[in-house]
Each structure stands twice: as structure tokens, then as C-alpha cells.
Amino acid sequence: MNTPLSHATGCGCDSRSFMVAMGAGMGTLAFQPTLAKSAASNPQSKEPAAVWAAFLFPPSETLRKPGQWWSWPGNDFDAEGRQKQYTNALRGIAEKLHITLEFTDPPISGEPSADQFINRVKQAQPHGVLLIPLFNGHFDLLDRILAAVSPEAEPSIPAIVFCCLGVHHGSIVKYQRKGVHYIQSLDNMDAVEYGLKMIQARKFMAAARIISVAGTEDGQEAIVPFWGTTVRTVSLRRFEDEVQKTEITPEVEKLARDFKKNAKKILEPADPEILQAARVHFANQRILESEQGDAVMMDCLRRGELMPCMSFMTLRDAGIAAGCENDLGPTLTLMLVQQLFNRPGFQHNPCYETELNHYFASHCTSASKLFGIDQPREKYLLRNYGHTNDPTCCPQVLWREGEEITMARCIPEAEPQMLLYSGKVVKSHDMPPVGGCRTNVEITINEWDDACQVKGHHNVLFYGNHTRPLKQFCRLYGIRIVI
């Protein structure tokens, strides 16, 4: 199911150096970057992201005197009323997203107040700023603030700029750059919410901890370049011990019954294998809780009856990223996609249908709540693991024909990249006659005339065409898009 590390991404990235950073005891990892060693836990707290918000406009009364020139948006535009409207909406968004939003009052209306805001932001170092200009004549102040707190060079505090349609005229190309997410739309608070969600997601990634179940050592830690995410090791022996000491409690029995009840059909696995899959899940849960993990990845191949496929489906359906084969890139991708879009995904091996010009994704686990963790699950079959004769249980999730999809993969180097594609589901095949892994999805690809040009191994597939908002996230944080 895995490929040689030097061919894992298809984009010429070297992947062997992670073993040196983490120690040979960590086990085999598929395409990992060099990680900076961490002597202690990730120092970043998991408190809410902090965003500072400021409106930019002069008091309307000063522009309505005889002989004054209001310019865009025009002298019948109620800037103070719009400020109140937006402030109320933003407070609701902040509560929904669980972020801290601090408003600057009164509005910025000249260089002294702009400089005061700049100095306060530089001192406080919030996770982002939200700037709302309501007067075309104050875009020089906007530029002044962006140049000071959100330059393209590091360090930079990301800035969301929300400009109501008709407030500003002229080119906005200079705002389409790293460090700035520029929105120009009529009262579009959904767009502003996504802008704030990008800041929230980036903060989460930097504060998060991935538990790597692999190798022979417990407690080794390292920090992922750029992302800041902590990776902490848990040995395979400890995982095995956790499974062995998992008693068959009513909770374990209920999960096994739920696996069966929710399945469209049960093929190979019998009750003992299904019960064992539930025990594995409770062992994974205890490891995550004891290690204060936000996500997990495992050297899961050839684990026999301890295969975590059903557990990984269950974790992803609960909004917790679970990466197969201890592969860091897709684990980060699952985390990011969950934070931005509430969509769990499908890490997979690539294959190509040359005669129909389609891409074929295949692996032995997938999320089932593909429309979101608060939405109904897709149909699945209970199968055995596709590459061993050991007694096992894993899901074959049936992806819905015609659904739009996005496929992405974070490439976690010091200069980060992201593979990014879109398309539609053609079908999920019966297995047999198709080969591969249990869950499989045949899809079209929009970005290439020849689907065989798609790069990457262990890319992550998820419902919906989210390429544009992912590109916006990548531009804001300086991640290079690769197709």
C-alpha cells in the first residue's frame, strides 16, 4: 500500500531526513520532512485565536458640510450605521467560531490613529487583524497599516480586509498577495467568516499535537516546519498493550453493534473481528486523551487483528484527523480540511483509468460522514482488510456518484507547498471485480487534460469543490500551490 519514500509526492521532494530528526525508533514514515527537535511540549496554547478589528472612515458629519467632497461610497452612505451592522454580525461570528475579536474605537481616521493601531498590534501580536474601510479616501491609511503589520516578508500578522462593494474604485491586485485576504463584496459576512476561520485554522495547526504511533520509543517530540505542529511518539508496543487491556465493556459492545447497525451490508468479518475493531478504537481514544493529542497517525500496515481502519473511520467522523501509514503530509491535510470546511477526508493510494481518463483513489479506510461530522453518514460495507489473511474488519465507504470533490495534500517542508485538484465522483466500484484497497473512488480531474498528470501519493479526497478557498488560505500564508 505504500510506495518508496523518494517517490511519495511526485514533485521531487526528499523524504528520508525525518528519521534522523526523530530517531530510528519512530518507525517508517511515508514522505516526512526534517523536523526541528522539541525538548518540551509545544509551547503554543490552545486558547482561542485573537483578532483585532478596526474600521477606517472619518465621521460622516465632517464630509457633509457645504463644499466637502465625499467621493466613494457617496454622501448617502451611512458609514456609522454600517459600522454598527457589521460589528453586531462580527460579534456573532466570533462567538460561533470561538475566537476573541477586539474592536478599535473610534474608527481610524488619520495617520495618528493609524500609527497608534499599528503600534498596539505590533506590541500585542494578535493572530490576525480585520480591517474594514468605509471610505475610499482612507485607502492610504489601509496601505500604511498593511505595510507595517502584514508585509509579505516574515514576520507578518495576517490581515483580512473587508470592503463593501462600491466603497473603493480601481485596481485591487496589490492586495492579492501573501499576508492579505482582500474581500470586496456587498455585506458578505459569510466571506468575512471564512477569512476569520482561516486565521483560526492556522492558529489551531500551530498549537496542535499529532500522536505518532510507531517504532519503539515513547515521548519523542518534534515540531513540523512552517506549521508549528508538534509530533509526539507513542510506541507500537504501548498501542498493543492498550488494546490488550481494553476490556469488553458495554461501551465497547455498543460501538461494535453500531458498526454493524450502520453498515449497508456485512461481508467477510464475523462478530469477533468487529468487536476487536471496537477495542482498537477505545485503545486509540485512551492514547489520544492521555497524550493530549489533537490527531493521530500510525505505522498501521501489517498489524494483523490490530488494524485501526474502523477506528480511523470513527475518529475522522468525529472531526479528529487520523492518518494512515504514519504519513505526516496527509495527516496535516486532514486536520486543515476539517478546520476549514468541517469535512473529514479520504487518504488514499493513486491509480489511473487511462481509457476513460479518470483518477482512481483507493485505501482501506475512509470517513463516512463525508458531508460533515454533523451530517448523516454515507453508506458503507463491513469488509476484511484487503491485503492480509488475518481476521480483520474495515469499512468500504460508498462515495456518491456526481458529487464534486477536492483533492489536496500538504507538503510540509520549510517552504510549504500544497497539491490541489478538483473533479467529480464517477463511481465507487464493487470489489471484486476491481482490485486495490477496500474503499475506492473513481473521479474526473479538472486541472489536467490527462488525469495521469496528477501528482502525489496519499493525497486526501473530500466532498465539495473547495479549491478557491484553499487557494485563498495558501496565498494568505505563503503556501505554494502545485498541480
HURA-V429169 format. One record per pair of residues at least 6 apart in sequence whose ideal C-beta (glycine too) atoms are under 8 Angstrom apart, sorted by the first residue. I is the first residue (numbers start at 1). J is the second residue. Records with the same first field share a line. If there is no record, write none. Layout:
I=J + J
//
This chain:
1=301 + 324 + 325 + 349 + 363 + 364 + 387 + 437
2=28 + 30 + 301 + 325
3=30 + 349 + 457
5=15 + 16 + 30 + 31
6=14 + 15 + 16
7=457
8=15 + 30 + 31 + 327 + 457 + 458
9=15 + 31 + 329 + 409 + 411 + 419 + 455 + 456 + 457
10=455 + 456 + 457
11=411 + 417 + 419 + 455 + 456 + 482
13=31 + 33 + 411 + 413 + 417
15=29 + 30 + 31 + 32 + 33
17=32 + 33 + 34
18=29 + 32 + 33 + 34 + 35 + 328
19=26 + 29 + 32
20=34
21=34 + 35 + 36 + 37 + 222
22=35 + 212 + 220 + 222 + 231 + 233
23=215 + 217 + 220
24=215
25=215 + 216 + 217 + 220 + 233 + 235
26=212 + 214 + 215 + 217 + 220 + 233
27=212 + 214 + 215 + 216 + 236 + 299 + 326
28=214 + 299 + 326
29=212 + 214 + 299 + 326 + 327 + 328
30=325 + 326 + 327 + 457 + 458
31=327 + 328 + 329 + 411 + 457 + 458
32=327 + 328 + 329 + 412
33=224 + 225 + 328 + 412 + 413 + 414
34=225
35=222 + 223 + 224 + 225 + 231
36=222 + 223 + 225
37=221 + 222 + 223
38=221 + 222 + 223 + 230
39=221
40=221
41=209 + 221 + 230
42=206 + 207 + 208 + 209 + 221 + 223 + 228 + 229 + 230
44=206 + 207 + 228
45=207
46=204 + 207 + 208
48=98 + 99 + 100 + 200
49=99 + 100 + 127 + 128 + 196 + 199 + 200 + 202 + 203 + 204
50=99 + 100 + 102 + 124 + 126 + 127
51=94 + 99 + 100 + 101 + 102 + 126 + 127 + 128 + 129 + 130 + 160 + 196 + 199
52=101 + 102 + 104 + 117 + 120 + 121 + 124 + 126 + 128 + 129 + 130
53=90 + 101 + 102 + 103 + 104 + 129 + 130 + 131 + 132
54=103 + 104 + 107 + 108 + 117 + 129 + 130 + 131 + 132 + 145
55=79 + 83 + 86 + 104 + 107 + 108 + 132 + 133 + 134
56=107 + 108 + 109 + 114 + 131 + 132 + 133 + 134 + 135 + 138 + 141 + 142
57=79 + 83 + 107 + 109 + 133 + 134 + 135 + 138
58=107 + 109 + 110 + 135 + 137 + 138
59=80 + 109
60=78 + 79 + 80
62=68
63=69 + 70 + 75
64=70 + 75
70=77
71=135 + 136 + 137
72=136 + 166 + 167 + 168 + 169
73=79 + 134 + 135 + 136 + 164 + 166 + 167
74=166
77=134 + 166 + 167
79=134 + 135
82=134 + 164
83=107 + 132 + 134
85=187
86=132 + 162 + 189
87=103
89=189
90=101 + 130 + 189 + 192
91=101
93=101 + 189 + 192 + 193 + 196
94=100 + 101 + 196
96=193
97=193 + 196 + 197 + 200
98=200
99=196 + 199 + 200
101=130 + 196
102=126
104=117 + 120
106=113
107=113 + 134
108=114 + 117 + 138 + 141 + 145
109=138
110=141
111=141 + 144
114=141 + 144 + 145
115=144
117=145
118=144 + 145 + 148 + 149
121=129 + 149 + 157
122=148 + 149
125=157
126=157
127=157 + 158 + 199 + 202 + 203
128=157 + 158 + 159 + 160 + 196 + 199
129=145 + 149 + 150 + 157 + 158 + 159 + 160
130=159 + 160 + 161 + 162 + 192 + 195 + 196
131=142 + 145 + 146 + 159 + 160 + 161 + 162
132=161 + 162 + 163
133=139 + 141 + 142 + 161 + 163 + 167 + 168
134=164 + 167
135=167
136=167 + 168 + 169
139=168
142=161
145=159
146=159 + 161 + 175 + 179 + 180
149=156 + 157 + 159
150=156 + 157 + 158 + 159 + 179 + 180
151=179
152=177 + 178 + 179 + 478
156=178 + 179
157=179
158=179 + 180 + 181 + 198 + 199 + 202 + 476 + 477
159=179 + 180 + 181
160=181 + 183 + 192 + 195 + 196 + 198 + 199
161=175 + 180 + 181 + 182 + 183
162=183 + 191 + 192 + 195
163=182 + 183 + 184
164=184 + 185 + 186 + 187
165=184 + 185 + 186
166=186
168=184
172=182 + 184
175=182
176=182 + 475
177=475
178=475 + 476 + 477 + 478
179=476 + 478
180=476
181=195 + 198 + 472 + 475 + 476
183=191 + 192 + 195
185=191
194=340 + 469 + 472
197=339 + 340
198=340 + 472 + 473 + 476 + 477
200=339
201=336 + 339 + 340 + 473
202=473 + 477
204=294 + 335 + 339
205=227 + 228 + 229 + 332 + 335 + 336 + 339
206=227 + 228 + 229
207=228
208=229 + 230 + 294 + 295 + 335
209=229 + 230 + 231 + 232 + 291 + 292 + 293 + 294 + 295
210=229 + 230 + 231 + 232 + 293 + 294 + 295 + 296 + 297 + 321 + 323 + 328 + 331 + 332 + 335
211=232 + 233 + 234 + 287 + 288 + 291 + 293 + 295 + 296 + 297
212=231 + 232 + 233 + 234 + 296 + 297 + 298 + 326
213=233 + 234 + 235 + 236 + 239 + 287 + 296 + 297 + 298 + 299 + 300 + 326
214=233 + 234 + 235 + 236 + 297 + 298 + 299 + 326
215=233 + 235 + 236 + 299
216=235 + 236 + 237
217=233 + 235
218=233 + 234 + 235 + 238
219=232 + 233
220=232 + 233
221=230 + 231 + 232 + 233
222=230 + 231
223=229 + 230 + 231
224=230 + 231 + 328 + 332 + 412
225=412 + 413 + 414 + 416
226=412 + 413 + 414 + 415 + 416
227=332 + 410 + 412 + 416
229=332 + 335
231=328
232=291 + 293
234=287 + 291
236=299
238=287
239=283 + 284 + 287 + 298 + 306
240=306
242=283 + 284 + 286 + 287
243=279 + 280 + 283 + 306
246=252 + 279 + 280 + 282 + 283 + 286
248=275 + 279
251=282
252=275 + 278 + 279 + 282
253=275 + 278
255=278 + 281 + 282 + 314
256=271 + 274 + 275 + 277 + 278
259=274 + 277 + 278 + 310 + 382 + 393
260=266 + 274 + 382
262=368 + 377 + 380
263=380 + 381 + 382 + 395
264=379 + 380 + 381 + 398
265=381 + 382
266=274 + 381 + 382
267=381 + 382 + 383 + 384
268=382 + 383 + 384
269=277 + 382 + 383 + 384 + 391 + 392 + 393
270=391
272=391
273=305 + 384 + 391 + 392 + 393
274=310 + 382 + 393
276=305 + 306 + 391 + 393
277=307 + 309 + 310 + 311 + 392 + 393 + 394
278=310
280=306 + 307 + 308 + 310 + 311
281=308 + 310 + 311 + 314 + 315
284=296 + 308 + 311 + 315 + 322
287=293 + 296
288=296 + 320
294=320 + 321 + 335
295=320 + 321 + 322 + 323 + 331 + 334 + 335
296=315 + 320 + 321 + 322 + 323 + 331
297=322 + 323 + 324 + 325 + 326 + 327 + 328 + 331
298=308 + 322 + 323 + 324 + 325 + 326
299=325 + 326
300=307 + 308 + 309 + 324 + 325 + 326
301=325
302=388
304=388 + 390 + 392
305=390 + 391 + 392
307=364 + 385 + 388 + 390 + 392 + 393 + 394
308=322 + 365
309=364 + 365 + 385 + 392 + 393 + 394 + 395 + 438
310=365 + 393 + 394 + 395
311=322
312=322 + 324 + 365
313=365 + 366 + 367 + 368 + 380 + 395 + 397
315=321 + 322
316=322 + 334 + 344 + 345 + 366 + 367 + 369
317=344 + 367 + 368 + 369 + 373 + 377
318=373
319=338 + 342 + 344 + 373
321=331 + 332 + 334 + 335 + 338
322=331 + 334 + 365
323=330 + 331 + 334 + 347
324=330 + 347 + 363 + 364 + 365 + 458
325=458
327=347 + 458
328=412
329=409 + 410 + 411 + 412 + 458
330=347 + 409 + 410 + 458 + 459 + 460
332=410 + 412
333=345 + 347 + 408 + 409 + 410 + 418 + 459 + 460
334=344 + 345 + 347 + 460
336=410 + 473
337=343 + 344 + 345 + 406 + 408 + 460 + 462 + 466
338=344 + 345 + 373
340=466 + 469 + 470 + 473
341=462 + 464 + 466 + 469
342=372 + 373 + 374
343=370 + 371 + 372 + 462 + 463 + 464 + 466
344=367 + 369 + 370 + 373 + 462
345=367 + 460 + 461 + 462
346=361 + 363 + 366 + 367 + 370 + 397 + 399 + 439 + 441 + 460 + 461 + 462
347=363 + 458 + 459 + 460
348=361 + 362 + 363 + 366 + 437 + 439 + 441 + 458 + 459 + 460 + 461
349=361 + 362 + 363 + 436 + 437 + 457 + 458
350=359 + 360 + 361 + 454 + 456 + 457 + 459
351=359 + 360 + 361 + 362 + 436
352=358 + 359 + 360 + 451 + 452 + 454
353=359 + 360 + 442 + 451
354=452
356=426 + 442
357=444 + 449 + 450 + 451
358=426 + 442 + 443 + 444 + 445 + 451
359=407 + 423 + 442 + 443 + 444 + 445 + 451 + 454
360=436 + 440 + 441 + 442 + 443
361=407 + 440 + 441 + 442 + 443 + 459 + 461
362=436 + 437 + 439 + 440 + 441
363=437 + 438 + 439
364=385 + 386 + 387 + 394 + 437 + 438 + 439
365=394 + 395 + 438 + 439
366=395 + 397 + 399 + 439
367=397
368=377 + 378 + 380 + 395 + 397
369=375 + 376 + 377 + 378
370=377 + 378 + 397 + 399 + 400 + 462 + 463
371=378 + 463
378=397 + 398 + 399 + 400
379=397 + 398
380=395 + 396 + 397 + 398
381=395 + 396 + 398
382=393 + 394 + 395 + 396
383=393 + 394 + 395 + 396 + 431 + 438
384=391 + 392 + 393 + 394
385=392 + 393 + 394 + 438
386=394 + 431 + 436 + 437 + 438
387=437
394=438
395=438 + 439
396=428 + 431 + 438 + 439
397=428 + 439
398=428
399=425 + 428 + 439 + 441
400=425
401=425 + 426 + 427 + 428
402=424 + 425
403=424 + 425 + 463 + 464
404=422 + 423 + 424 + 463 + 464 + 465
405=422 + 423 + 424 + 425 + 441 + 443 + 461 + 462 + 463 + 464 + 465
406=420 + 421 + 422 + 461 + 462 + 463 + 464 + 465 + 466 + 467 + 470
407=419 + 420 + 421 + 422 + 423 + 443 + 454 + 459 + 460 + 461 + 462
408=418 + 419 + 420 + 421 + 459 + 460 + 462 + 470
409=418 + 419 + 456 + 458 + 459 + 460
410=416 + 417 + 418 + 479
411=417 + 418 + 419 + 482
415=480
416=477 + 478 + 479 + 480
417=479 + 480 + 481 + 482
418=470 + 474 + 479 + 480 + 481 + 482
419=455 + 456 + 459 + 482 + 483
420=447 + 467 + 470 + 471 + 474 + 481 + 482 + 483
421=445 + 446 + 447 + 448 + 454 + 459 + 467 + 483
422=445 + 446 + 447 + 465 + 467
423=443 + 444 + 445 + 446
424=443 + 444
425=441 + 442 + 443
426=442 + 443 + 444
427=441 + 442
428=439 + 440 + 441 + 442
429=440 + 442
431=438 + 440
434=440
441=461
443=461
444=451
445=451 + 454
447=454 + 483
448=454 + 483
455=482 + 483
471=481
473=479
474=480 + 481
//
